Amino acid sequence: GAVVSQHPSRVICKSGTSVKIECRSLDFQATTMFWYRQFPKQSLMLMATSNEGSKATYEQGVEKDKFLINHASLTLSTLTVTSAHPEDSSFYICSARVGQGSYNEQFFGPGTRLTVL
Amino acid sequence: AQKITQTQPGMFVQEKEAVTLDCTYDTSDPSYGLFWYKQPSSGEMIFLIYQGSYDQQNATEGRYSLNFQKARKSANLVISASQLGDSAMYFCAIADSSYKLIFGSGTRLLVRP
């Protein structure tokens, strides 16, 4: 159990286009989903926290108009990188939390590698 | 604010030997969770082991054990009987009451045959 999927796994786009990344919890309902970004040879940095039916909470320094997050259901959150530029090229990973009270209930997706030309 | 420090950017270990990866943390929250993840070159985050701040015993999961020293705020990962497949990046992370995971900078482990 506790499987999280991401789609697409890899995307290459031209500068100026928008890219949507989906994060789905396949066998559980996720009260909260988190979006992380990882640049090459660096650690994961939390971008935003997403709760179903409410606006996402963004970490300091993350542009909310640039990275649009929609959490339409308990099993799906989407991250849209708007007007992508080469500096947005990164590895984007989502995680989903079951939310039963323990800290150890967060499950990661396989990640999406975005390359902006 | 939470903070994780991993002071070893890279480590080597001989196959079949044990290795310790260091992790220290800082938090003002009395309740928190500590994690170790493995990230191979494919990028996926593989959960290895978890330690709750109120757990009395050190966590163990197969060849992985967590040396939790609360007073020193350290949560070192011990991998016993290293295998070639253990070569990867290893991240220590902390979650506080917000459930956000804050990661350290990581340690790249290379297992030599």
Contacts between the chains, C-beta under 8 A, distances in Angstrom:
chain1	res1	chain2	res2	distance
A	32	B	99	6.6
A	34	B	100	6.7
A	34	B	101	7.1
A	36	B	101	7.9
A	38	B	43	7.8
A	42	B	105	7.6
A	43	B	91	6.4
A	43	B	103	4.7
A	43	B	104	6.5
A	43	B	105	5.1
A	43	B	106	5.4
A	44	B	45	7.6
A	44	B	91	7.0
A	44	B	101	7.7
A	44	B	103	4.7
A	45	B	103	7.7
A	46	B	100	5.6
A	46	B	101	6.9
A	46	B	102	7.1
A	49	B	98	7.6
A	49	B	100	6.4
A	91	B	43	5.6
A	93	B	43	7.6
A	93	B	45	6.5
A	95	B	45	7.9
A	95	B	101	7.2
A	97	B	99	5.9
A	102	B	33	7.7
A	102	B	52	7.7
A	103	B	32	7.1
A	103	B	33	2.9
A	103	B	50	7.3
A	103	B	52	6.5
A	103	B	95	4.5
A	103	B	99	6.6
A	104	B	33	6.1
A	104	B	35	7.5
A	104	B	50	4.3
A	104	B	52	7.5
A	106	B	95	7.3
A	106	B	99	6.9
A	106	B	101	6.5
A	107	B	47	7.8
A	108	B	37	7.9
A	108	B	44	7.1
A	108	B	45	4.1
A	108	B	47	7.6
A	110	B	42	7.8
A	110	B	43	7.2
A	110	B	44	4.9
A	111	B	43	4.6
A	111	B	44	6.3
A	111	B	45	7.7
A	113	B	43	7.0
